[in-house]
Amino acid sequence: MSTIANHPSLRRRGRAFRFAIATALTVTFGNGASADDTIVVLGDSNSAGFGVSQQDAFPARMESILRKRGRHVKVLNAGVTGDTFGGLASRVDSSVPKNAKLVIVQAGYNDLVFGVPPEQSIANMKTVLAKVRARGSRAVLCGFFNPKWDAIGRKVAASYGARFVPGSTCYDPRHKGLDGLHMSAAGHQVIAGRLTQVVGGGGGASKATARHARHKKNGKRHE
């Protein structure tokens, strides 16, 4: 796997994604959209849809699936290429509208790439979940394809009333794009289906967790 942290193009894309997110949030909520019908995907390049179009990224595909099922919901893509848990913590308030229904939190790979000390990553993870809860939203924390980190994430999630799901619920290593790291459009479609089960209610989260736990050993932590 290449060290993506050293690619200037990814850093430029990261700045562009931050600007796009700020603009999209201003436009969407400036026009009176209901926050309680909103799901936010707060994450890194996997959430942002690096390598595919915004329409093919799993947040947009989730919205399409949910709307076809009769749910009038908006899924906001608040993914930023290269972001860490610290980056997420710094922008929860600007990326998550008050009383959003749900926030899907996905990060961790870039903490590893940038050499963030584990204790700092854990502290930032806690800050993210605490801020999400303070904004009146429920949270789903994506796993890390690492037993030790999964155990930490599960414990942290429980302490903040969040739901922990295996990494395979949020990233499918079997569907990689040309760079061999980020998902292809087909992978985003798969993940949209899995996360739709999680957010759909009626025990979907537990079913999705059981169904995809077997994939945990098939991939690596992702950006």
RAKANOR-V295193 format. One record per helix or strand of 2 or more residues. SS is the DSSP state (@ for helix, = for strand). FROM is the first residue (numbers start at 1). TO is the last residue. If there is no record, write none. Layout:
ss = (SS:SS)
from = (FROM:FROM)
to = (TO:TO)
This chain:
ss = (@:@:@:=:@:@:=:@:=:@:@:=:@:=:@:@:@)
from = (4:8:35:38:45:58:74:85:102:109:118:138:147:163:167:185:204)
to = (6:30:37:43:48:68:79:95:106:113:134:142:159:165:169:199:218)
